[in-house]
Amino acid sequence: MKEQLTKTFETKGAQAALKQLAETYLPHTEKVKLYNELARHAYWQAKDLEAAIQIGQAGISLGENLAEKFPADAETIMGQEKAIHYNLASFTWAGWD
């Protein structure tokens, strides 16, 4: 799935990849993880900070909703969400200039 998303991102952009990810049936714990992986791809491979932020924010929002909706999996989901927060903070740290 990650390869399909990165291909969509590379050929059609962040919005198309986000739409594809939102419409794909995956276990909710896996879906949040893919948002993080796609944001990392946008930042490190595509060098697109704006897209990385957009994807990361969408993943955080989804994680918040899913953690509330599925309390049994909240710890796992929040751990994945924490990784997105961490990555976005590092991507946008002013010290990188």
Long-range contacts (C-beta under 8 A, 24 or more apart in sequence): 1-26, 1-34, 2-34, 2-37, 2-38, 5-34, 5-37, 5-38, 6-38, 6-41, 6-45, 9-38, 9-41, 9-42, 9-46, 9-51, 10-46, 13-51, 14-42, 14-48, 14-50, 14-51, 14-54, 14-55, 17-55, 18-54, 18-55, 18-58, 28-66, 28-69, 28-70, 28-73, 28-77, 29-73, 29-76, 29-77, 29-80, 31-62, 31-66, 32-59, 32-62, 32-63, 32-66, 32-77, 32-80, 32-81, 32-84, 33-80, 35-59, 35-62, 35-63, 35-84, 36-80, 36-83, 36-84, 36-87, 39-84, 39-87, 39-88, 40-87, 43-87, 43-91, 49-91, 49-92, 52-87, 52-88, 52-91, 53-88, 53-91, 53-92, 56-84, 56-87, 56-88, 56-91, 57-88, 59-84, 60-84, 60-85, 60-88
